Amino acid sequence: ISAGFQFSHFARANQPQKEGGLGSNVKLPIIADQNMSISNNYGVLPEEEDIALHGLFTIDPKS
């Protein structure tokens, strides 16, 4: 999940890892959070800021 546009995600996902991209072998969905609602819900958007903090969350469908 990133606050960037879906087009920049697509470009980065297809850019080779040697050039700073993710490579084309990424099997996880990349989600654009342009209105930052997901970032806000997960507590990684500080008040009065427009840039989300980095975070890593494990989502368990059982709980």
C-alpha positions as CSV (number, residue, x, y, z in Angstrom):
1,I,0.0,0.0,0.0
2,S,1.4,3.4,-1.0
3,A,0.0,6.9,-1.2
4,G,1.4,7.2,-4.7
5,F,-0.6,6.9,-7.9
6,Q,-1.3,3.5,-9.4
7,F,0.8,4.4,-12.5
8,S,3.9,5.0,-10.5
9,H,3.3,1.6,-8.8
10,F,3.0,-0.1,-12.1
11,A,6.2,1.5,-13.4
12,R,8.2,0.5,-10.2
13,A,6.8,-3.0,-10.3
14,N,8.1,-3.5,-13.8
15,Q,11.4,-1.7,-13.3
16,P,14.4,-4.1,-12.8
17,Q,15.6,-4.5,-9.2
18,K,19.1,-3.5,-10.2
19,E,17.5,-0.1,-11.1
20,G,15.6,0.3,-7.8
21,G,12.4,-1.3,-8.9
22,L,10.6,-4.4,-7.6
23,G,11.2,-6.5,-10.7
24,S,8.4,-8.2,-12.6
25,N,8.3,-11.3,-10.2
26,V,6.2,-9.5,-7.5
27,K,3.2,-11.7,-6.7
28,L,1.5,-9.4,-4.2
29,P,-1.0,-6.7,-5.1
30,I,0.1,-3.1,-4.9
31,I,-2.6,-0.8,-3.7
32,A,-2.8,3.0,-4.2
33,D,-4.0,4.9,-1.1
34,Q,-4.3,8.3,-2.7
35,N,-6.6,9.7,-0.1
36,M,-4.5,8.1,2.6
37,S,-7.5,6.6,4.4
38,I,-5.8,3.2,4.8
39,S,-2.6,4.9,6.1
40,N,-4.7,6.8,8.6
41,N,-6.6,3.7,9.7
42,Y,-3.3,1.9,10.4
43,G,-1.9,4.8,12.3
44,V,1.0,5.6,10.0
45,L,-0.2,9.0,9.0
46,P,1.0,11.6,11.6
47,E,-1.4,14.4,12.3
48,E,-0.8,17.5,10.2
49,E,1.3,15.5,7.8
50,D,0.7,14.5,4.2
51,I,3.4,11.8,4.0
52,A,2.7,8.4,5.5
53,L,5.4,6.6,7.6
54,H,6.7,3.2,6.6
55,G,5.1,0.3,8.3
56,L,4.9,-3.5,8.1
57,F,1.7,-5.2,9.0
58,T,0.8,-8.9,9.0
59,I,-2.9,-9.4,8.4
60,D,-4.2,-12.8,9.6
61,P,-7.6,-13.8,8.2
62,K,-8.3,-15.9,11.3
63,S,-8.3,-13.0,13.8
